[in-house]
Amino acid sequence: MTFDKSMYNAFDLDAIKILDDFLPAKIFDTHAHIYDKSFAPGVAENYEADKADIEDYKRFMSAVLPGRDVKLNLIPYPDTAMRDMAGAMDLSDAFLVKELEKDDNNVGEIMVLPKESAESIEKRLMHSNIKGLKCYHIFADKKETWNCTIDEYLPESAWEVANEKKLVITLHMVKDKALSDEDNLKYIIETAEKYKDATLILAHAARSFAAWTAVEAVDKVKHLENVWYDFSGVCESPAMIQILKKVGASRCMWGSDFPVCAMRGKAISLADTFYWINEKDIEGFSASTTTHSWLVGTENLMATRQACIIADLSKKEIEDLFYNSAERLFK
């Protein structure tokens, strides 16, 4: 796989013409993954590409963000190989620093492990533009991790460091009910109130791939000023609409979820859960539907546009969502 403009089909390009009139001149992509097969061999195998770096991002995203002034929050793509603190994680940190040194306008986050100490995390903040910490459920000490509690993969030491250094923590929560899960809600409220100088970013619109999970629960955490949202990867608008209505664009940010955005398909709410439609699913649709499919990134941006329209956002609020909010938080 090569990340470039050839991945967009004619229907993606038609949608991009609509998006061109909607997207602001300045973009801060708050959720862009990078990887190299040296520390993420499983990721490289899945994408059939040895790496995804800033140059790959630019080649791919230039089609949907033509002429835009783009800044990035770079997040190493999680891979179970990174459980080895002295090996793959070191390579991940070095790769992130190398990418940050290419452009001083970009920021980044290091991956943290469930049992990692505050001292270890602090030592790994090796670049002034490392502004955050990222956790992920696959590092939890369980065979099946999709229903882990947050504290099983996000250590309190990360909160301590983030609070002291005024960093962000990007959380892709799991459990079937996501933000509507009682354990997740309790954890978010208690830790955000305890560590007020740390900012928690609930990735993927509070992981609202099943839209109802955020629509039902966002009202319960709207009072937490240090709880923010990124809209990366979400392909349906209801949760984004609710978050914008309850929280406002000043604590919401857009993210591409590169290179996930380069896949063809979308996440859809299905009964009380969600399902990722992928290329194999699309092949089973009718010929007309198959040719009209969009990339995940196109689906996400069109859903975000729809949310902004329905929530009646002003031009200034759209600029907040796509740039100003992230600039204020990270810079």
RAQUIDA-V327993 format. One record per helix or strand. SS is the DSSP state (hx for helix, st for strand). FROM is the first residue (numbers start at 1). TO is the last residue. If there is no record, write none. Layout:
SS|FROM|TO, SS|FROM|TO
This chain:
hx|5|7, hx|10|20, st|26|36, hx|41|47, st|51|52, hx|54|61, st|69|76, hx|80|83, hx|88|100, st|107|111, hx|118|123, st|130|134, hx|137|139, hx|150|152, hx|156|165, st|168|171, hx|178|180, hx|182|194, st|199|202, hx|203|207, hx|212|220, st|227|230, hx|238|246, hx|249|251, st|252|253, hx|260|262, st|264|264, st|266|270, st|273|277, hx|279|283, hx|287|291, st|295|295, hx|296|310, hx|315|330
